[in-house]
Amino acid sequence: MDDTPQRRTIDIDAYAPSKIAARIETVGVKKANFPALQTMVLAVLAGTFIAFGGMFYTLVITDSGMGFGPQRLLGGVAFSLGLILVVIAGAELFTGNNLIVVAWADKKISSHQLIRNWLLVYIGNFIGAGTTAVIVHWSRIFSLGDGALGQTAQAIAQGKVQLPFMEAFLRGVLCNTLVCLAVWLCFAAHTVSGKILAIIFPVSAFVALGFEHSVANMYLIPIGYLAGAETSVSGLMSYFTAPNSITLSGFIGNLVPVTLGNIVGGSVFVALVYWIVYLRDTDS
């Protein structure tokens, strides 16, 4: 009998794209069949995680003095925190779950299962991001820097609600193409560090380029509104007025086209494209 200790080998080579497609399909089937309660809880977590990334981004770009490009790049790196937490800690993010379309296209799940997952996760993301915005507002952290942080939050939100429909839609398409590619690359990695590295560059790119992420906007627009609203009890009605042109209609007017764009970018430009390349011919 050989008592020599067996040395464990660690595969550091990335999974091939065809293997990534198969892995994403398997995970998509699991996500589509996951119980509603657990899905909702993980979705709330994801909304909170993306909000953390939004907080970090807002802080980093405030009074940085680094110049336009470097400032946006650094902000993008900071925002990467959100997707890192989603992927590594585990959570359900609507934009990333657009990749479930791989399993749907291969007829491993039904249209009902796909829409069920998206609705549950979208609602959970909204709850998580929105609740975090309220908690952050109550924490008064936007008084930091003599109020400069709050002014940055308002400026970010104002820029988003003023986007025309088609512009917001196309920015949503481009955004989730990069986000889903980041998730796709994570499936190629074997290690936590590999996954983090796979996330940083695509996410930094979409943030620096000014693309639009629906779940991020579920935090960034409400917190911009709250940063401009009065906080006293006597001024409670100010929450129902429009500080600095940030309105409910503007919020919805941004969220609708950005969400639709995110679906096209992730589901069509990433999920369906890779399904056609790697999985479609295997059905025969």
Buried (B, 14 or more C-beta within 10 A) or exposed (E): EEEEEEEEEEEEEBBEBEEBBBBBBEBBBEBBEBEEEEBBBBBBBBBBBBBBBBBBBBBBBBEBEBEEEEBBBBBBBBBBBBBBBBBBEEBBBBBBBBBBBBBBBBEBBEEEBBEBBBEBBBBBBBBBBBBBBEEBBEEEBBEEEEEBBBBBBBBBBBBBBBBEBEEBBBBBBBBBBBBBBBBBBBBBBEEEEBBBEBBBBBBBBBBBEEBBBBBBBBBBBBBBBBBBBEBEEEEEEBEEEBBBEBBEEBBEBBBBBBBBBBBBBBBBBBBBEBBEEBBEEEEE
